[in-house]
Amino acid sequence: MIRINLLPVKAAKKRELGITQLVMGLMVIVVAAGANWMWQKREADILDEISREVRRTQEDIRELEKIIGEVKDIEQRKEQVEAKLDVLTDLRDRSTGPVKMMDELASLIPNEVWISRFNEAGMDLSLDGEALAHEDLAAFISALNRSPYFENIELRSARLQGSGDEKTVRFSITGRVVYST
């Protein structure tokens, strides 16, 4: 029987198989490392984008906080102004009696009539003054009678005084003051 030694062939095949497996293993490692690098790069890009978005959002929040602070300041100023307006309105509403009566009297006096003496004792009123003409005095008395702040207006005296173009009507009026309006 002839014997052939096949050992070197088996060893060469084993070596060749080992090299192939080694190359295949290295290729798998390189491909896995490349895929891992690409995955890590993609995740890093996503993380960078999220970080940029977080920074933009934080900047927006800071800007909005500034605006909110300004709005709060404006609201505080508005509340202060409203409080002042409420005080003024309250004062205006409370300004009854002499203040409103005097304001009404000032608005009723025609330009051609002058008050030289004003006296109020309790609810009784007496006025002395001068007018350019009887018609001006009559208009003033009519206005006083129409006013809700005055009642029982009576002309006590009216005398023409002066001479020439310098004539005036000196008058005295009495009546009552009404503060309840």
PEBEL-V98818 format. One record per residue. N is the residue number from 1. PHI is phi in degrees with one decimal (999 if undefined). OMEGA is omega as a letter, one per 30 degrees, with the letter a starting at -180 (999 if undefined). Layout:
n:N phi:PHI omega:OMEGA
n:N phi:PHI omega:OMEGA
This chain:
n:1 phi:999 omega:a
n:2 phi:-97.9 omega:l
n:3 phi:-114.9 omega:l
n:4 phi:-119.5 omega:l
n:5 phi:-88.3 omega:a
n:6 phi:-101.1 omega:a
n:7 phi:-63.0 omega:a
n:8 phi:-62.2 omega:l
n:9 phi:-70.5 omega:l
n:10 phi:-64.0 omega:l
n:11 phi:-66.5 omega:l
n:12 phi:-67.6 omega:l
n:13 phi:-66.9 omega:l
n:14 phi:-64.3 omega:l
n:15 phi:-63.7 omega:l
n:16 phi:-64.5 omega:l
n:17 phi:-65.3 omega:l
n:18 phi:-64.7 omega:l
n:19 phi:-65.7 omega:l
n:20 phi:-62.7 omega:l
n:21 phi:-64.7 omega:l
n:22 phi:-63.6 omega:l
n:23 phi:-64.5 omega:l
n:24 phi:-63.6 omega:l
n:25 phi:-62.0 omega:l
n:26 phi:-63.6 omega:l
n:27 phi:-65.0 omega:l
n:28 phi:-62.7 omega:l
n:29 phi:-64.0 omega:l
n:30 phi:-64.6 omega:a
n:31 phi:-64.3 omega:l
n:32 phi:-63.4 omega:l
n:33 phi:-64.2 omega:l
n:34 phi:-63.7 omega:l
n:35 phi:-65.7 omega:l
n:36 phi:-64.1 omega:l
n:37 phi:-63.1 omega:l
n:38 phi:-64.2 omega:l
n:39 phi:-63.2 omega:l
n:40 phi:-63.1 omega:l
n:41 phi:-63.7 omega:l
n:42 phi:-63.1 omega:l
n:43 phi:-65.0 omega:l
n:44 phi:-64.5 omega:l
n:45 phi:-63.2 omega:l
n:46 phi:-62.7 omega:l
n:47 phi:-62.9 omega:l
n:48 phi:-61.8 omega:l
n:49 phi:-64.0 omega:l
n:50 phi:-64.2 omega:l
n:51 phi:-62.8 omega:l
n:52 phi:-62.1 omega:l
n:53 phi:-65.4 omega:l
n:54 phi:-63.5 omega:l
n:55 phi:-62.3 omega:l
n:56 phi:-61.4 omega:l
n:57 phi:-63.8 omega:l
n:58 phi:-64.9 omega:l
n:59 phi:-64.5 omega:l
n:60 phi:-60.8 omega:l
n:61 phi:-63.0 omega:l
n:62 phi:-61.7 omega:l
n:63 phi:-64.1 omega:l
n:64 phi:-65.5 omega:l
n:65 phi:-64.5 omega:l
n:66 phi:-62.1 omega:a
n:67 phi:-63.4 omega:l
n:68 phi:-61.8 omega:l
n:69 phi:-61.2 omega:l
n:70 phi:-64.5 omega:l
n:71 phi:-63.2 omega:l
n:72 phi:-63.2 omega:l
n:73 phi:-61.4 omega:l
n:74 phi:-63.1 omega:l
n:75 phi:-63.9 omega:l
n:76 phi:-64.3 omega:l
n:77 phi:-63.2 omega:l
n:78 phi:-61.6 omega:l
n:79 phi:-62.0 omega:l
n:80 phi:-64.0 omega:l
n:81 phi:-64.3 omega:l
n:82 phi:-62.5 omega:l
n:83 phi:-64.0 omega:l
n:84 phi:-64.8 omega:l
n:85 phi:-64.3 omega:l
n:86 phi:-62.7 omega:l
n:87 phi:-63.2 omega:l
n:88 phi:-62.7 omega:l
n:89 phi:-62.9 omega:l
n:90 phi:-62.3 omega:l
n:91 phi:-63.3 omega:l
n:92 phi:-63.7 omega:l
n:93 phi:-68.4 omega:a
n:94 phi:-81.8 omega:a
n:95 phi:-77.9 omega:l
n:96 phi:-94.0 omega:l
n:97 phi:70.6 omega:a
n:98 phi:-57.2 omega:a
n:99 phi:-63.3 omega:a
n:100 phi:-68.6 omega:l
n:101 phi:-63.7 omega:a
n:102 phi:-66.2 omega:l
n:103 phi:-64.1 omega:l
n:104 phi:-63.4 omega:l
n:105 phi:-61.9 omega:l
n:106 phi:-62.4 omega:a
n:107 phi:-77.4 omega:a
n:108 phi:-87.1 omega:a
n:109 phi:-71.5 omega:l
n:110 phi:-68.6 omega:l
n:111 phi:-63.2 omega:a
n:112 phi:-93.1 omega:a
n:113 phi:-123.8 omega:l
n:114 phi:-127.2 omega:l
n:115 phi:-97.0 omega:l
n:116 phi:-103.2 omega:l
n:117 phi:-144.5 omega:l
n:118 phi:-128.1 omega:l
n:119 phi:-136.4 omega:l
n:120 phi:-128.6 omega:l
n:121 phi:-125.2 omega:a
n:122 phi:66.0 omega:l
n:123 phi:-106.8 omega:a
n:124 phi:-83.8 omega:a
n:125 phi:-127.0 omega:l
n:126 phi:-138.7 omega:a
n:127 phi:-126.0 omega:l
n:128 phi:-124.4 omega:l
n:129 phi:-177.1 omega:a
n:130 phi:-135.0 omega:l
n:131 phi:-135.6 omega:l
n:132 phi:-71.5 omega:a
n:133 phi:-150.3 omega:l
n:134 phi:-61.7 omega:a
n:135 phi:-63.2 omega:l
n:136 phi:-64.7 omega:l
n:137 phi:-64.7 omega:l
n:138 phi:-62.4 omega:l
n:139 phi:-63.7 omega:l
n:140 phi:-64.7 omega:a
n:141 phi:-64.9 omega:l
n:142 phi:-62.5 omega:l
n:143 phi:-63.8 omega:l
n:144 phi:-63.7 omega:l
n:145 phi:-66.3 omega:l
n:146 phi:-78.2 omega:a
n:147 phi:-73.6 omega:l
n:148 phi:-73.8 omega:a
n:149 phi:-91.3 omega:a
n:150 phi:-131.9 omega:l
n:151 phi:-148.1 omega:l
n:152 phi:54.0 omega:l
n:153 phi:-74.1 omega:l
n:154 phi:-130.9 omega:l
n:155 phi:-86.9 omega:a
n:156 phi:-82.8 omega:l
n:157 phi:-156.2 omega:l
n:158 phi:-148.7 omega:a
n:159 phi:-123.8 omega:l
n:160 phi:-80.8 omega:l
n:161 phi:-135.2 omega:a
n:162 phi:93.9 omega:a
n:163 phi:-141.5 omega:l
n:164 phi:63.3 omega:l
n:165 phi:-79.4 omega:a
n:166 phi:-93.5 omega:a
n:167 phi:-78.6 omega:l
n:168 phi:-135.4 omega:l
n:169 phi:-105.4 omega:l
n:170 phi:-88.2 omega:a
n:171 phi:-134.7 omega:l
n:172 phi:-138.8 omega:a
n:173 phi:-125.5 omega:l
n:174 phi:-126.8 omega:l
n:175 phi:175.6 omega:l
n:176 phi:-126.1 omega:l
n:177 phi:-100.6 omega:l
n:178 phi:-119.9 omega:a
n:179 phi:-96.6 omega:a
n:180 phi:-79.0 omega:a
n:181 phi:-88.3 omega:999
